[in-house]
Amino acid sequence: MHLLLVLEVAVPLRAHEIRNRNGPSDWDLQRCREFAPVLASKGDALQYGAKKKGETADLMARLIDALAVLACMPGGVTFLGQHWEA
């Protein structure tokens, strides 16, 4: 799987969903805050795959969601050299 390719497609789609419901909520921002330490400790599973079944897919879904939420914030977000701003 090419991580950046997946993100280039999925983040704008998710950001569009968030924008259509009037932007990120406090709950969205809380999910981002809670995901940050998870990404820091398990991010390698996105590149190399996780040992536990379904963990890589869960991490990918949460990363897409977090980037989409942050893309809806003023200034957007840059990750892996790619910038998203909704």
DSSP file (Angstrom, degrees, kcal/mol; ACC not computed):
  #  RESIDUE AA STRUCTURE BP1 BP2  ACC     N-H-->O    O-->H-N    N-H-->O    O-->H-N    TCO  KAPPA ALPHA  PHI   PSI    X-CA   Y-CA   Z-CA
    1    1 A M              0   0    0      0, 0.0     2,-0.9     0, 0.0     3,-0.1   0.000 360.0 360.0 360.0 137.7    0.0    0.0    0.0
    2    2 A H     >  -     0   0    0      1,-0.2     4,-2.1     2,-0.0     5,-0.2  -0.863 360.0-159.5 -99.2 105.5    1.3    3.5   -0.8
    3    3 A L  H  > S+     0   0    0     -2,-0.9     4,-2.4     1,-0.2     5,-0.2   0.896  87.5  47.1 -53.9 -51.0    0.4    5.5    2.2
    4    4 A L  H  > S+     0   0    0      1,-0.2     4,-2.7     2,-0.2    -1,-0.2   0.873 109.5  54.3 -64.3 -37.0    0.5    8.9    0.6
    5    5 A L  H  > S+     0   0    0      2,-0.2     4,-1.1     1,-0.2    -1,-0.2   0.923 110.1  47.0 -62.1 -44.3   -1.6    7.8   -2.4
    6    6 A V  H  X S+     0   0    0     -4,-2.1     4,-2.9     1,-0.2     3,-0.5   0.927 113.5  48.5 -62.4 -44.8   -4.3    6.6   -0.1
    7    7 A L  H  X S+     0   0    0     -4,-2.4     4,-2.2     1,-0.2    -2,-0.2   0.886 104.4  59.4 -64.4 -39.2   -4.2    9.8    1.9
    8    8 A E  H  < S+     0   0    0     -4,-2.7    -1,-0.2     1,-0.2    -2,-0.2   0.806 116.9  33.5 -60.5 -29.2   -4.3   12.0   -1.3
    9    9 A V  H  X S+     0   0    0     -4,-1.1     4,-1.0    -3,-0.5    -2,-0.2   0.886 123.0  41.7 -90.3 -46.9   -7.6   10.4   -2.2
   10   10 A A  H  X S+     0   0    0     -4,-2.9     4,-2.4    -5,-0.2     5,-0.2   0.852 104.8  60.2 -77.9 -36.9   -9.3    9.7    1.2
   11   11 A V  H  X S+     0   0    0     -4,-2.2     4,-2.9    -5,-0.3     5,-0.2   0.939 105.9  46.9 -62.6 -48.3   -8.5   12.9    3.1
   12   12 A P  H  > S+     0   0    0      0, 0.0     4,-2.2     0, 0.0    -1,-0.2   0.889 112.4  51.5 -60.6 -36.4  -10.3   15.3    0.7
   13   13 A L  H  X S+     0   0    0     -4,-1.0     4,-1.6     2,-0.2    -2,-0.2   0.931 113.4  43.4 -64.2 -44.6  -13.3   13.0    0.7
   14   14 A R  H  X S+     0   0    0     -4,-2.4     4,-2.1     2,-0.2    -1,-0.2   0.898 112.1  53.3 -68.2 -39.7  -13.5   12.9    4.5
   15   15 A A  H  X S+     0   0    0     -4,-2.9     4,-2.8    -5,-0.2    -1,-0.2   0.883 105.5  55.0 -62.4 -37.5  -12.9   16.7    4.7
   16   16 A H  H  X S+     0   0    0     -4,-2.2     4,-2.2    -5,-0.2    -1,-0.2   0.914 107.3  49.9 -60.9 -42.9  -15.8   17.2    2.3
   17   17 A E  H  X S+     0   0    0     -4,-1.6     4,-0.6     2,-0.2    -2,-0.2   0.918 112.0  47.8 -60.8 -43.4  -18.0   15.2    4.6
   18   18 A I  H ><>S+     0   0    0     -4,-2.1     5,-1.7     1,-0.2     3,-1.0   0.919 111.3  49.9 -65.9 -44.0  -16.9   17.3    7.6
   19   19 A R  H ><5S+     0   0    0     -4,-2.8     3,-1.6     1,-0.2    -1,-0.2   0.881 104.3  59.8 -60.9 -38.5  -17.4   20.6    5.8
   20   20 A N  H 3<5S+     0   0    0     -4,-2.2    -1,-0.2     1,-0.3    -2,-0.2   0.673 102.8  52.2 -68.2 -16.0  -20.9   19.5    4.8
   21   21 A R  T <<5S-     0   0    0     -3,-1.0    -1,-0.3    -4,-0.6    -2,-0.2  -0.075 133.7 -87.0-109.3  34.3  -21.9   19.2    8.4
   22   22 A N  T < 5S-     0   0    0     -3,-1.6    -3,-0.2     3,-0.0    -2,-0.2   0.765  76.7 -71.3  72.0  30.5  -20.7   22.7    9.2
   23   23 A G  S   <S-     0   0    0     -5,-1.7    50,-0.1    -8,-0.1     2,-0.1  -0.098  83.1 -21.6  85.9 179.0  -17.1   21.9   10.0
   24   24 A P        -     0   0    0      0, 0.0     2,-0.2     0, 0.0    -6,-0.0  -0.333  58.7-147.6 -68.1 141.3  -15.3   20.1   12.8
   25   25 A S     >  -     0   0    0      1,-0.1     4,-2.0    -2,-0.1     5,-0.2  -0.464  32.9 -99.6 -95.8 173.1  -17.0   19.8   16.1
   26   26 A D  H  > S+     0   0    0      1,-0.2     4,-2.3     2,-0.2     5,-0.1   0.862 126.2  56.5 -60.0 -35.2  -15.4   19.7   19.6
   27   27 A W  H  > S+     0   0    0      2,-0.2     4,-2.2     1,-0.2    -1,-0.2   0.894 104.3  52.0 -65.1 -39.8  -15.8   15.9   19.4
   28   28 A D  H  > S+     0   0    0      1,-0.2     4,-1.8     2,-0.2    -2,-0.2   0.935 110.8  47.6 -59.8 -46.9  -13.8   15.8   16.2
   29   29 A L  H  X S+     0   0    0     -4,-2.0     4,-2.2     1,-0.2    -2,-0.2   0.875 109.3  53.5 -64.6 -37.3  -11.0   17.9   17.7
   30   30 A Q  H  X S+     0   0    0     -4,-2.3     4,-2.4     1,-0.2    -1,-0.2   0.907 105.9  53.5 -64.2 -41.0  -11.0   15.6   20.8
   31   31 A R  H  X S+     0   0    0     -4,-2.2     4,-1.8     1,-0.2    -1,-0.2   0.900 108.1  51.1 -59.8 -39.6  -10.6   12.5   18.6
   32   32 A C  H  X S+     0   0    0     -4,-1.8     4,-1.6     2,-0.2    -2,-0.2   0.931 109.9  48.8 -62.6 -45.6   -7.5   14.2   17.0
   33   33 A R  H  < S+     0   0    0     -4,-2.2    -2,-0.2     1,-0.2    -1,-0.2   0.900 112.8  47.9 -61.4 -40.1   -6.0   14.9   20.3
   34   34 A E  H  X S+     0   0    0     -4,-2.4     4,-0.6     1,-0.2    -1,-0.2   0.797 110.5  52.3 -71.8 -28.0   -6.6   11.3   21.5
   35   35 A F  H  X S+     0   0    0     -4,-1.8     4,-2.8    -5,-0.2     5,-0.3   0.784  89.8  78.9 -79.1 -26.8   -5.1    9.9   18.3
   36   36 A A  H  X S+     0   0    0     -4,-1.6     4,-2.1     1,-0.2    -1,-0.2   0.897  96.9  42.1 -52.5 -50.3   -1.8   11.8   18.4
   37   37 A P  H  > S+     0   0    0      0, 0.0     4,-1.8     0, 0.0    -1,-0.2   0.838 113.3  54.6 -69.0 -28.3   -0.1    9.6   21.0
   38   38 A V  H  X S+     0   0    0     -4,-0.6     4,-2.4    -3,-0.3    -2,-0.2   0.938 109.5  46.5 -66.2 -46.1   -1.5    6.5   19.2
   39   39 A L  H  X S+     0   0    0     -4,-2.8     4,-1.7     1,-0.2    -1,-0.2   0.902 111.4  52.7 -61.7 -40.9    0.0    7.6   15.9
   40   40 A A  H  < S+     0   0    0     -4,-2.1    -1,-0.2    -5,-0.3    -2,-0.2   0.865 117.7  36.2 -63.6 -35.8    3.3    8.4   17.7
   41   41 A S  H  < S+     0   0    0     -4,-1.8    -2,-0.2    -5,-0.1    -1,-0.2   0.743 132.5  24.5 -91.5 -23.7    3.5    4.9   19.2
   42   42 A K  H >< S+     0   0    0     -4,-2.4     3,-1.9    -5,-0.2     4,-0.4   0.277  82.2 112.2-125.2  10.2    2.1    2.8   16.5
   43   43 A G  T >X  +     0   0    0     -4,-1.7     3,-1.6     1,-0.3     4,-0.6   0.770  68.4  69.7 -58.8 -27.8    2.7    4.8   13.3
   44   44 A D  H >> S+     0   0    0      1,-0.3     4,-2.7     2,-0.2     3,-0.6   0.776  86.1  68.7 -63.0 -23.9    5.2    2.3   12.0
   45   45 A A  H <> S+     0   0    0     -3,-1.9     4,-1.6     1,-0.2    -1,-0.3   0.770  91.8  60.6 -65.3 -24.5    2.3   -0.2   11.5
   46   46 A L  H <4 S+     0   0    0     -3,-1.6    -1,-0.2    -4,-0.4    -2,-0.2   0.823 114.0  34.6 -70.9 -30.2    1.1    2.1    8.7
   47   47 A Q  H << S+     0   0    0     -4,-0.6    -2,-0.2    -3,-0.6    -1,-0.2   0.854 134.8  22.0 -88.7 -39.6    4.3    1.6    6.8
   48   48 A Y  H  < S-     0   0    0     -4,-2.7    -3,-0.2     1,-0.1    -2,-0.2   0.485 108.3-108.0-112.4  -5.1    5.1   -2.0    7.6
   49   49 A G     <  -     0   0    0     -4,-1.6     2,-0.2    -5,-0.3    -3,-0.1   0.203  31.5 -95.4  87.4 147.1    1.8   -3.5    8.7
   50   50 A A        -     0   0    0     -5,-0.2     4,-0.1     2,-0.2     6,-0.1  -0.612  15.5-135.0 -95.5 156.7    0.6   -4.5   12.1
   51   51 A K  S    S+     0   0    0     -2,-0.2     2,-0.4     2,-0.1    -1,-0.1   0.830  89.0  76.7 -77.1 -33.0    0.8   -7.9   13.6
   52   52 A K  S >  S-     0   0    0      1,-0.1     3,-1.8     2,-0.0     4,-0.5  -0.666  95.2-109.6 -83.9 128.5   -2.7   -7.7   15.0
   53   53 A K  T 3  S+     0   0    0     -2,-0.4    -1,-0.1     1,-0.3    -2,-0.1  -0.308  99.3  10.9 -59.5 131.8   -5.4   -8.2   12.4
   54   54 A G  T 3> S+     0   0    0     -4,-0.1     4,-2.1     1,-0.0    -1,-0.3   0.255  95.5 107.7  86.9 -11.9   -7.3   -5.1   11.5
   55   55 A E  H <> S+     0   0    0     -3,-1.8     4,-2.5     2,-0.2     5,-0.2   0.904  77.7  49.8 -67.7 -40.3   -4.9   -2.7   13.4
   56   56 A T  H  > S+     0   0    0     -4,-0.5     4,-2.5     1,-0.2    -1,-0.2   0.924 111.7  48.5 -63.9 -43.7   -3.4   -1.2   10.3
   57   57 A A  H  > S+     0   0    0      2,-0.2     4,-2.4     1,-0.2    -1,-0.2   0.894 111.6  50.2 -63.3 -39.8   -6.9   -0.5    8.8
   58   58 A D  H  X S+     0   0    0     -4,-2.1     4,-2.3     2,-0.2    -2,-0.2   0.925 111.3  48.1 -64.6 -44.6   -8.0    1.1   12.1
   59   59 A L  H  X S+     0   0    0     -4,-2.5     4,-2.5     1,-0.2    -2,-0.2   0.913 111.7  50.4 -62.1 -42.5   -4.9    3.3   12.2
   60   60 A M  H  X S+     0   0    0     -4,-2.5     4,-2.7     2,-0.2     5,-0.2   0.927 110.6  48.8 -62.6 -45.2   -5.4    4.3    8.6
   61   61 A A  H  X S+     0   0    0     -4,-2.4     4,-2.2     1,-0.2    -1,-0.2   0.907 113.4  47.1 -62.1 -41.7   -9.0    5.2    9.1
   62   62 A R  H  X S+     0   0    0     -4,-2.3     4,-2.6     2,-0.2    -1,-0.2   0.872 111.8  50.6 -69.4 -36.1   -8.1    7.3   12.2
   63   63 A L  H  X S+     0   0    0     -4,-2.5     4,-2.8     2,-0.2     5,-0.3   0.930 110.5  49.1 -65.9 -45.1   -5.3    9.0   10.4
   64   64 A I  H  X S+     0   0    0     -4,-2.7     4,-2.2     1,-0.2    -2,-0.2   0.926 113.0  48.0 -58.6 -45.6   -7.5    9.9    7.5
   65   65 A D  H  X S+     0   0    0     -4,-2.2     4,-2.5    -5,-0.2    -2,-0.2   0.930 112.7  47.8 -61.8 -47.2  -10.1   11.3    9.9
   66   66 A A  H  X S+     0   0    0     -4,-2.6     4,-2.5     1,-0.2    -2,-0.2   0.921 112.9  47.6 -63.3 -44.6   -7.6   13.3   11.9
   67   67 A L  H  X S+     0   0    0     -4,-2.8     4,-2.1     1,-0.2    -1,-0.2   0.887 111.8  51.0 -64.4 -37.8   -6.0   14.8    8.8
   68   68 A A  H  X S+     0   0    0     -4,-2.2     4,-1.0    -5,-0.3    -2,-0.2   0.911 110.3  48.7 -65.9 -42.3   -9.4   15.7    7.4
   69   69 A V  H >< S+     0   0    0     -4,-2.5     3,-0.8     1,-0.2     4,-0.3   0.947 114.0  46.1 -60.8 -47.9  -10.5   17.4   10.6
   70   70 A L  H >< S+     0   0    0     -4,-2.5     3,-1.3     1,-0.3     6,-0.2   0.820 105.4  60.9 -66.7 -30.4   -7.2   19.3   10.7
   71   71 A A  H 3< S+     0   0    0     -4,-2.1    15,-3.1     1,-0.3    -1,-0.3   0.777 100.3  56.3 -65.1 -25.7   -7.6   20.2    7.0
   72   72 A C  T << S+     0   0    0     -4,-1.0    -1,-0.3    -3,-0.8    -2,-0.2   0.511  92.1  90.4 -83.9  -5.6  -10.9   22.0    7.9
   73   73 A M  S X  S-     0   0    0     -3,-1.3     3,-2.3    -4,-0.3    13,-0.2  -0.548  99.0 -78.8 -87.4 156.5   -9.0   24.2   10.4
   74   74 A P  T 3  S+     0   0    0      0, 0.0    -1,-0.1     0, 0.0    -2,-0.1  -0.326 120.9  16.0 -56.0 129.6   -7.6   27.6    9.4
   75   75 A G  T 3  S-     0   0    0     -4,-0.1     9,-0.1    -3,-0.1    -4,-0.1   0.207 103.4-132.4  90.5 -15.1   -4.3   27.0    7.6
   76   76 A G    <   -     0   0    0     -3,-2.3     2,-0.3    -6,-0.2     9,-0.2  -0.246  29.4 -74.6  67.7-154.9   -5.0   23.3    7.0
   77   77 A V  E     -A   84   0A   0      7,-2.5     7,-2.9    -6,-0.1     2,-0.4  -0.996  26.4-149.9-146.4 145.4   -2.4   20.6    7.7
   78   78 A T  E     +A   83   0A   0     -2,-0.3     2,-0.3     5,-0.2     5,-0.2  -0.978  22.1 166.8-118.6 132.2    0.8   19.3    6.2
   79   79 A F  E >   -A   82   0A   0      3,-2.6     3,-2.0    -2,-0.4    -2,-0.0  -0.983  69.4  -4.3-146.1 130.3    1.7   15.6    6.6
   80   80 A L  T 3  S-     0   0    0     -2,-0.3     3,-0.1     1,-0.3    -1,-0.1   0.831 129.4 -58.0  54.2  35.6    4.4   13.7    4.7
   81   81 A G  T 3  S+     0   0    0      1,-0.2     2,-0.4     0, 0.0    -1,-0.3   0.408 114.7 115.2  79.9  -3.7    5.0   16.8    2.5
   82   82 A Q  E <   -A   79   0A   0     -3,-2.0    -3,-2.6     2,-0.0     2,-0.4  -0.844  53.0-151.7-101.7 135.0    1.4   16.9    1.4
   83   83 A H  E     -A   78   0A   0     -2,-0.4     2,-0.4    -5,-0.2    -5,-0.2  -0.903  10.3-172.2-110.4 133.7   -0.8   19.9    2.4
   84   84 A W  E     +A   77   0A   0     -7,-2.9    -7,-2.5    -2,-0.4     2,-0.3  -0.986   9.6 167.9-122.5 133.2   -4.6   19.7    2.8
   85   85 A E              0   0    0     -2,-0.4   -13,-0.2    -9,-0.2   -14,-0.1  -0.909 360.0 360.0-146.8 116.9   -6.8   22.7    3.4
   86   86 A A              0   0    0    -15,-3.1   -14,-0.2    -2,-0.3   -15,-0.1   0.440 360.0 360.0 -92.3 360.0  -10.6   22.5    3.1
